[in-house]
Each structure stands twice: as C-alpha cells, then as structure tokens.
Amino acid sequence: MTIRLLLVDDHAVVRSGLKMLLGSQREMEIVGEAGSAAEALTETERVQPNVILMDIGLPDKTGIEATREIKNKFPEVYIVALTIHEDEEYFFQMLDAGASGYVPKRAAPEELITAIKAAANGEVYLYPSLAKLLVRDFFSIEHMADQKINLDGLTEREREILTHLAEGESNDQIATLLVISPKTVERHRENIMRKLNLHSRSELVRYAIRKGIIKA
C-alpha cells in the first residue's frame, strides 16, 4: 500500500526538505502540502491522505486545534506531530486531540519514517524520550495508582476495544474491524473510561502502556 502524505508546516523550506526526504521512499507519495490550519483542512478533503505530518506552530490556529478538527471530520486519517516542541503540555494535548505519533524535528530521518509507517498501520508511535515522559507521567498520577486499577473489571469486548483505542484507531475503524456499529463502539468506550476512571485519550494511552497493552 502506498502511504499518501500531506505535509503541514508554515515554513516552505521545511516542507521542501520533507518532500526530498519522504518523496524518495518507494512506499510513500506526497499528495499535498499546507502552510496553515485552514489549508490543512481544505487539502485533507481534496487529496484524502492516509497520514498527515502536522507542525504545532501554525499562523492561524495551532496544530493541536487543526488535528482535533481534522480527526473529527476525517477520523480515518492518521496524524503525526512533527515539531520543535518537546514539552509535556504540547505532547499531551496532541495525544488528546487524536494524534497517532509525536516526533521532534531533531529526530533522525529514520525515526520519522518509522513513525509514518506505524501511523499508516494504525499504530501509535512516540519518540523514545517522549514515551518515557508519558510513562513517568503515568506514575505521577496519584489517583490512578491508588485505585490499583486492573483489567478484571472489563468485559472481553471492552478489553478488545481498549486495545484498538490505545493504538489510535477511530470508532468507525474499530466498528469495521469488529463488525459492530460505531454507536456500539462509543458506548463501550464510555463504559471503559468510566470503569477505569480515565478522562482523556492521553490517560488511556498511559494506562495501556502501564498494563502492557501497547508498548512505548
């Protein structure tokens, strides 16, 4: 399968460099580029990419807002953050917005390529130093540690859906895979979050890493 890529960055030089790097990959095709959040939404609808590389610092809205809007309208599109920001605030906000990966611009090209391929396969990719941050943050959440949450409170179907959610798959994708309706997936998701006392996607990913459901 060819991975259709949309590049979103407000610096033309950065986009040019990415096109040179990623355009040389046999399994990847650059189908569009955008320099703002508004352009990103328009281009997503026009070119229908599989994966979007999203900068956070855009001129009209943040990449976080753009990610949330795109995922709401096009849940089948995977988004990987490619940014200079490596602090907790941006990191967790991008996860909550629906990003399937987070890679700093200082990363080696191989890391970026790995992240894109992982996202295209419906997996979550976190740059190693940031994955450690995520795990560390999990252990700092006192109320989760105190409750000693375990998987025994979930049904077999809820465990299955939890795994798919933690890997970044949308309700529609999970519904297709499990041959159930998106509304049923949403109902299971609400039950999972309630039973595990989780309140956001980043908390869900932290939980999944802690329990070994997915690997950081």
C-alpha positions as CSV (number, residue, x, y, z in Angstrom):
1,M,0.0,0.0,0.0
2,T,1.3,3.5,-0.9
3,I,1.1,5.9,2.0
4,R,-0.4,9.2,0.8
5,L,1.2,12.0,2.8
6,L,0.1,15.6,3.4
7,L,2.7,17.9,4.8
8,V,1.6,20.7,7.1
9,D,4.2,23.3,8.1
10,D,4.2,27.1,7.8
11,H,7.9,27.1,6.6
12,A,8.2,26.3,2.9
13,V,11.9,25.3,3.4
14,V,10.9,22.6,5.9
15,R,8.2,21.3,3.5
16,S,10.7,21.2,0.7
17,G,13.2,19.2,2.8
18,L,10.5,16.8,3.8
19,K,9.5,16.3,0.2
20,M,13.1,15.4,-0.7
21,L,13.4,13.0,2.2
22,L,10.0,11.3,2.1
23,G,9.4,11.5,-1.7
24,S,12.4,9.2,-2.2
25,Q,10.6,6.5,-0.2
26,R,9.1,3.9,-2.5
27,E,6.1,3.3,-0.3
28,M,5.3,7.0,0.2
29,E,3.7,9.6,-2.0
30,I,3.5,13.4,-1.2
31,V,0.0,14.3,-2.3
32,G,-0.2,17.8,-0.9
33,E,1.1,20.4,1.4
34,A,-0.3,23.2,3.6
35,G,1.1,26.2,5.4
36,S,-1.8,26.8,7.8
37,A,-4.6,25.0,9.7
38,A,-7.2,26.2,7.2
39,E,-5.2,25.0,4.3
40,A,-4.6,21.7,6.1
41,L,-8.4,21.1,6.4
42,T,-9.0,22.0,2.8
43,E,-6.2,19.9,1.5
44,T,-7.2,16.9,3.6
45,E,-10.6,16.9,2.0
46,R,-9.1,17.5,-1.5
47,V,-6.3,14.9,-1.6
48,Q,-7.5,12.4,1.0
49,P,-4.2,11.5,2.6
50,N,-3.5,8.4,4.8
51,V,-1.1,10.3,7.0
52,I,-0.6,14.0,7.8
53,L,2.6,15.4,9.2
54,M,1.5,18.2,11.4
55,D,3.5,21.1,12.8
56,I,2.2,22.6,16.0
57,G,3.2,26.3,15.3
58,L,0.8,27.4,12.5
59,P,-0.1,31.0,11.8
60,D,-3.9,30.8,12.1
61,K,-4.5,28.0,14.6
62,T,-2.3,25.6,16.5
63,G,-1.6,22.2,15.0
64,I,-3.4,20.8,18.1
65,E,-6.6,22.6,17.0
66,A,-6.1,21.5,13.4
67,T,-5.5,17.9,14.5
68,R,-8.7,17.9,16.5
69,E,-10.8,19.4,13.6
70,I,-9.3,17.0,11.1
71,K,-9.9,13.9,13.2
72,N,-13.5,15.0,13.9
73,K,-14.2,15.4,10.2
74,F,-11.9,12.7,8.8
75,P,-11.4,10.1,11.6
76,E,-9.8,7.6,9.1
77,V,-6.8,10.0,8.6
78,Y,-3.8,9.4,10.9
79,I,-1.8,12.4,12.1
80,V,1.8,12.5,13.3
81,A,3.1,15.6,15.0
82,L,6.5,16.8,13.7
83,T,7.5,19.8,15.8
84,I,10.2,21.6,17.7
85,H,8.2,21.4,20.9
86,E,9.1,18.6,23.3
87,D,7.4,19.7,26.5
88,E,4.6,17.9,28.3
89,E,1.9,20.5,27.5
90,Y,2.1,20.2,23.8
91,F,2.8,16.5,23.9
92,F,-0.3,15.5,25.9
93,Q,-2.5,18.0,24.1
94,M,-1.6,16.5,20.7
95,L,-2.4,13.0,22.0
96,D,-5.7,14.2,23.4
97,A,-6.5,15.8,20.0
98,G,-6.1,12.4,18.3
99,A,-2.5,12.3,17.0
100,S,-1.1,8.8,16.4
101,G,2.5,9.9,16.7
102,Y,4.8,12.6,18.0
103,V,8.3,13.2,16.6
104,P,10.6,16.2,17.4
105,K,12.3,17.9,14.4
106,R,15.7,17.0,15.8
107,A,14.9,13.3,15.3
108,A,16.8,11.2,12.8
109,P,15.1,10.7,9.4
110,E,14.7,7.0,10.2
111,E,12.7,7.9,13.2
112,L,10.3,10.0,11.2
113,I,9.9,7.3,8.5
114,T,9.2,4.7,11.2
115,A,6.6,7.0,12.8
116,I,4.8,7.5,9.4
117,K,4.7,3.8,8.7
118,A,3.5,3.0,12.2
119,A,0.7,5.6,11.9
120,A,-0.3,4.3,8.5
121,N,-0.7,0.8,10.0
122,G,-3.0,2.2,12.7
123,E,-0.3,2.1,15.4
124,V,0.8,4.7,17.9
125,Y,4.4,5.9,17.6
126,L,6.0,8.0,20.3
127,Y,9.6,9.3,20.1
128,P,11.6,7.3,22.8
129,S,12.3,10.3,25.1
130,L,8.7,11.3,25.0
131,A,7.4,7.8,25.5
132,K,9.5,7.8,28.8
133,L,7.9,11.1,29.7
134,L,4.5,9.5,29.2
135,V,5.3,6.5,31.4
136,R,6.8,8.8,34.1
137,D,3.7,11.0,34.0
138,F,1.5,7.9,34.4
139,F,3.2,7.0,37.7
140,S,2.8,10.6,38.9
141,I,-1.0,10.4,38.7
142,E,-1.7,9.5,42.3
143,H,-5.4,8.7,42.0
144,M,-4.8,6.1,39.3
145,A,-2.0,4.5,41.3
146,D,-4.1,4.4,44.5
147,Q,-7.0,2.7,42.8
148,K,-4.9,-0.2,41.7
149,I,-7.0,-0.5,38.5
150,N,-6.9,-3.8,36.8
151,L,-8.4,-5.2,33.6
152,D,-10.6,-7.6,35.6
153,G,-13.4,-5.1,35.6
154,L,-13.7,-5.0,31.8
155,T,-15.6,-7.4,29.6
156,E,-13.7,-9.3,26.9
157,R,-15.2,-7.0,24.3
158,E,-14.2,-3.9,26.3
159,R,-10.6,-5.2,26.6
160,E,-10.5,-5.7,22.8
161,I,-11.9,-2.2,22.2
162,L,-9.5,-0.7,24.7
163,T,-6.5,-2.1,22.8
164,H,-7.8,-0.6,19.5
165,L,-8.4,2.8,21.1
166,A,-5.0,2.9,22.7
167,E,-3.4,2.2,19.3
168,G,-5.1,5.3,17.9
169,E,-7.9,3.7,15.9
170,S,-11.2,5.7,15.4
171,N,-14.6,4.5,16.4
172,D,-15.5,3.9,12.8
173,Q,-12.4,1.8,12.2
174,I,-13.0,-0.3,15.3
175,A,-16.6,-0.8,14.2
176,T,-15.5,-2.1,10.8
177,L,-12.9,-4.4,12.3
178,L,-15.2,-5.9,14.9
179,V,-18.3,-5.8,12.7
180,I,-20.4,-3.7,15.1
181,S,-21.8,-0.2,14.8
182,P,-19.9,3.0,15.7
183,K,-22.5,3.8,18.3
184,T,-21.8,0.5,20.0
185,V,-18.1,1.3,20.0
186,E,-18.8,4.7,21.5
187,R,-21.0,3.1,24.2
188,H,-18.2,0.6,25.0
189,R,-15.6,3.5,25.1
190,E,-17.7,5.4,27.6
191,N,-18.0,2.3,29.8
192,I,-14.2,1.7,29.6
193,M,-13.4,5.3,30.5
194,R,-16.0,5.2,33.4
195,K,-14.8,1.8,34.8
196,L,-11.1,2.8,34.6
197,N,-11.7,6.4,35.8
198,L,-10.0,7.8,32.7
199,H,-10.9,11.2,31.3
200,S,-8.8,11.7,28.1
201,R,-7.1,9.8,25.3
202,S,-3.6,10.5,26.8
203,E,-4.7,8.9,30.1
204,L,-6.0,5.9,28.2
205,V,-2.6,5.6,26.4
206,R,-0.8,5.9,29.7
207,Y,-2.9,3.2,31.1
208,A,-2.4,0.9,28.2
209,I,1.4,1.3,28.4
210,R,1.3,0.7,32.2
211,K,-0.6,-2.5,31.7
212,G,1.5,-3.7,28.7
213,I,-1.5,-3.5,26.3
214,I,0.7,-1.4,24.0
215,K,4.5,-0.8,24.1
216,A,6.1,2.6,24.5
